Amino acid sequence: MQPRSRIRVLVIDDSAVMRSLLRMTLAACPEIELAGMAVDGVAGLEAVDTLRPDLVLLDVEMPRMNGLEVLAEMRARSLPGKVIMCSTLTRRGAGITLEALARGAADYVAKPSAQDGIHQGVDTLSRELLPKIRALFTVPQHPAPFRAPRIPMPVPSRIAPHASAGVLVIGVSTGGPAALEKFLSALPAEFPLPVLIVQHMPRLFTALLAERLNGLCSMPVREASGGEVLRSGTVSLARGDWHLQIVGTAARSSLRVTQAIAQEHCRPSVDVLFRSAAAVYGAGALAVVLTGMGSDGLDGCQAIHAAGGRIMVQDRETSAVWGMPGVVAAAGLADQTLPLEALAPEIVRSTTRYATSRPA
């Protein structure tokens, strides 16, 4: 972490148990200072205004003012502080959390189960929450090492170098829902490629995210279930806890979902999807890496690069966390590094003219 004072965190949660778990979790991290706690949204909003924390851990459902309302008021008043939502793994909690992410929350963390004991709850939060906090307040200081892919991917002889694009694959994590809304909304209904996405999220969240994006975008968006034939102008989102792969040939490809071992602690894994795109489409694979923490996608991008495909990444300035796109850029794999709002227009410009035609 670059030199700076400790990260000042405000906890807003109506549950005494959750406040205690968060206090113990944060106390174990020397980079973090607990700035204060609030028991509901109204008190929390006042605390944000008074304490001016770097980060707010914000409960989704609270009396007097819920987390979504607190977030909206923070933004309306231009109050400082990044926000991580604390969500229950319920359909209602997931839906509100996705709305909060679309409105500017940086990330979310799932609350431990009510059946978990104190120690297990702290362990869960330490594993899930602390890396997200560090990622939000860390600026990469050194280029990432260039790593060889786990599985060598030779350039398929059936596809010439610089072949026109046949598929668009996207990897994204922290800040993803808001980025995907903006990116996908800029693609036209007649977009000439199938679009496949890995967003790091649990199962319930990916189902609701697909529903949300389907209502906002010109192209149909669905959660992948496996067996679908890839068609232009459709978007398939990887199911939480399942890898998404392309199988078949470039002339007729379909989707496969598996629960094979997690890669880079991720399932679904961007690497798994990208490597399959390189294997099936070779130089016809077009990859985009959007905002996210970690390095998932780096090995997959090397496979696409080796196969002659094209890689684009979101720039640091418009990323919530420049982890995933940053390591790809640092490894010299990105053909273009662009602001989020420039990515879709550039892809439309290039693929509309040169894209491979696909079955209707």
N, C-alpha and C positions, 0 to 999 in steps of 0.2 A: 504494500500500500504506500502511495506517495506520502511524504511527510505532511501532516496536518494534525489539527487538534482532534480529539476523540469525536466520534459521531454521536450527536445528541439525539436521543430517541424519546418520543412521547408515546405512551400506550393509552389507547382509548378503547375500553372494553367494559361492559356491564357485569361480566362474570368475575367474581373474586378469585375463583380457581384459575381462570385463564390469566388474569393479571399476575397471580403468584407464579405461574409457570413461566410467563414471559420475563418476569423480574429475575428469576433464577437463571434462565437461559442467557439473558443479556449480561448478567453480572459475571458470568464466566468468560466473557470476551473483553480483553483489555482495551480494544479499540473503540469500545462503546461506552457511553455514559447515559444512564437513565435520567432523562431530564424531568420526567414527571409522569403521573398517571391520572386518568379521568374515568369516571364511572358511567358516563352517558355522553351522547353526542353534543348536547348543549354545553356541558362543562368542558368537553373536549375541544370544542371550537374556541371557547374562551382561552383555554390553555395554549392552543396553537398561536393565538394572537399575542398572548403574554410571553410565552417561552421561546417562540420562534425556533422550533427544533429543526434539525436536519432531516429527520425522518419521523413519520407518524405510522404506528402500527394500529390500524383502524378496524374495529369489529364491524361486521356486515349488518347485523341486526341488533338494535339497541332501543331502549325507550326514549321518548321525547324527540330524538332526531337520529335516524339510522345512518349507517356509514355512507351510503350513497348521497344522502342530503348533506352530511358534513363535507364530503369531498366537493360537491357542487358549490357549497358556500365558500370553502377555501379558495377555489378557483375564481369565484365571483369577486372575492375580496383581494385577490392576488396575494394570498398569504403564502409564505415560503414553506418549503418542506416537501420531500418526496413522500409517497404514500405506498405502503404495502397493506393490502386487505387481508384480514384474518377471517377465513371462511369455513363454514361447516360443509362437509361433503354430502349435501342434500341438493335436490333439484332447485329449490328456491334459493339456497345459499349460492350455488354455482351460477344461477341466472343473474343475481344481483352483482356478484363478483365480476362477471363478464361485462356487465354494463359499466361498472366502476373502472375496469381496465380500458374500456373504450373511451371513458371520460377523462382519462389522464392518470389513473393509478399506475404506479410503475410495475407492480407485481402483486402476487398473492401468496399466502401460505395456508395450507389446510390445518385446521385445529386438530389436536390429538383427539382420539376417540374418548368418549366419556368412560369407557371401560378401562382405559389405560391408567396405570398408577402414576404417581408424581414423577418417579425416576424415569419411567418409560416416556412420559409426556415431555420431560425436559430433553431426553435423548432425541426424540423425534423432532422437536423444534430446533435443537442445536444442529441436527443434520440437514433440515430443510430450510430453516430461516437464516441462519448465520451466513452461509455462502451467498445468499441473495443480497443481504445487507452489504457484505464486502464488495460484491460485484457492482452494486449501484454507486459505491463511493471510491472505486479503484480505477485509476487510469493506467492502461498497460504501459510498462516502462521499457520493455525489450521485445524485439520481434520474436514470434513463436518459432520454434525449430521446424524445419521442413522434414516431415515424417513420411516414410514410405507407406503405401497402403498395405493393409493386412493381407489382401488378396491381389496379386499382380493382375492388372487389367490390360491386356494387349489391345491395340487398335483393331477393331473388327475389319477384315478385308472387304466386307460387303458395303462399307460406308466410306466414301472418300473423305480425306481431310477437308475441313471447312464445309462439310455438307450442311444443307439447310436444316433448320431446327425441326425436330419431330415431336418433342415433348418438353414441357416446362416443369422443372422440379424445384420446390421451394423448401428451405429449412429456416425455422424461426423459433425463438424461445421467449425470453423476457421482453415484454413490450409488444409481443406478437399480435394479440387481438386487435389493438388499435392500428398497428402497421398493416395487418392483413385487410382490415376494412378499407383503408385508404388505397392500398395497392390494388386489390381485386376490383374495387369500385371503378377504377380507371381503365379496366380491361373491357372491351366491347363484347356484346352478346355473340358476335360472329368471330370471336377470337379463334385463330386457325389451329391451335394446339390443345391437347389435353393438359390439364394443370393438376399436379399432385403436390400435396403439402404435408410436411411433418411439423407440427407445433407441439412442443413439450407440454403436455397437460394430462391429467387423469381422465379416465373413460367418461365419466359423467360430463366433464367440462367440454370434451371434444364434441360430444353429441350436441350439446347446446350451442357451441360455437358454430358448428356446421349449420344449424337451424338459423342462427342469427345472420351469418354471412349470406345464406340463401335468400333471406329477405331483403338484403341490402345490395346485392350484386346483380349485374345483368345476366351472368351465366349461372346455371344451376349449381349449387354446392351441396355435397352429400358427404356423410361419413362413410369411408370405405368399409365394405363388409367382405370383400374378396370375390374373385370370379368375374368382376366387371370388365368388359372390353373397353379399352381406352378409346375415347372419341373426342374430336375437337370440340371446343366450346363448353367443356364440362370441367368441374373442379371436384377433386376427391381429397378429403382430409383424413389423415391417418387416425385410426381409433386409439384412444388412450390405452396404454399397456400392451399394444400390438404393433409389431413392425409392419411396414408397408413396403412391398417390393413390386417391381415390374417383371413380368415373365413373358416368354414367347419371342416374337421377332418384331423388328421395326415395322413390318408390313401389317402385322396383326398381334398386338400385345394386350395383355390383361393384367389384372391386379391380384396379388396374393398377400394375405395377412398371416402372420405367424407370431407365436410367443417364444421365439428363440431367445437365447440369453441376451440380456441388455448389453449395449455397446456404449462405452464412455458413460456408464451408469444411466443410460437413456433407453427407454422403450415406450414409444416409438423412437427410432434412431434416424437422424438425417443421413448418417454414413451408410446405413443399410439401403435406404431409398436411392441415394445418389450412386452408389456402386452398381445397383441393379440397372439404373438408367444408362450408365456407361456401358454395361455389358450388353444391353439390348439395343440401344440407339447409337452407341459410339459417338462419332462427331456430331450426331444430330441431337445430343443432349444439351439442353440449355438450363443452367442452374442459377438460382438466385438465393443468396444467404442474407437474411434480414436480421434485425436486432436480436440479441440473445447472449446469455452468459455461457461460458465454457468453450469447448473446442469441437463439439459434435458437428460434423460436416467437413472437417479438414481432410480426413482420409478420403471421404467420398469425392471431394473436390479434386484431390490429386488423381483419383481414378478417372474422373471426367476430363481433366486436363490431359492426362496421358492418352485418352481416347480421341483427343482432338475436339472435344466439346467446348462450349463457351460458358464462362462463369462471371456473374455480376454480383457485387456486394453493396449493401447499404453503407453509407459513409458514417463516420464517427459522430458528426454534429447532429444528425437526425435519429441516431440509435439511442434507445433507452440504456442499453449496455452494449458496448462495442467489443464483445468477446468473440462470438462465433464469426461475424464478418471480419473482425480485426485480425484473427489468426490466419484466415484465408488470404487477406490482403498482405499481411506480413510475410507469408510464405511465397509471395510472388505468383499466386494462382489466379488472381482476379484480372479478367480482361478489362473490366470497368468498375470503378467505385463511384457511386452516385448518391445524391440525396434521395430519400424515399419517394418524394413526389416526382422525381425524374425517371425512376426505374420503369414504371409501366409504360409511359410514352415512348421510351427508347425501345422497349421490347415490342410494342405494337408496331412501331416504325420498321423495325428490322424483320419481324416475323410476317407481317402482312404482305410484304413484298417477296420474301424468300422462303416461306414455310413450305414444308412438304405437305402435299394434300393427303388427307386421311379419310377413312371410311365415314360415311354420314351416319 
